[in-house]
Amino acid sequence: MVACTRGVNDSAGFESWRQKVWGSQAVRSLGARFLPLLDGEWMEVAPEDLPLLLDEILLLRAHLEMISAAVGVRPREIGDRLDNIEAATRRARRIGAGVLIR
């Protein structure tokens, strides 16, 4: 599993984002299944599920304004964290690994 890469920002957000953003009703209402796992535990995505995680990232990007309004975090901040998660996911795919966010 890929947890972090030296010299790369892999942050998925502040600790408070586990509930406030990723576990929010706004994110859950979109059908997100991976990032809401961060609300209370680690998110571990197996290599074969990485395409689904990338789809989830695209889904959240398409609804950034709605999520932002619901959770009180600027869209750019959420987008930056999604960029980090997407980059980690793409690196993991290249090497045949999964993604772990703790």
Secondary structure, DSSP 8 states (H G I E B T S, - for coil): -B---TTS------TTHIIIIITSHHHHHTT--SGGGGTTS-EEE-GGGHHHHHHHHHHHHHTHHHHHHHHT--HHHHHHHHHHHHHHHHHHHHHT--EEE-
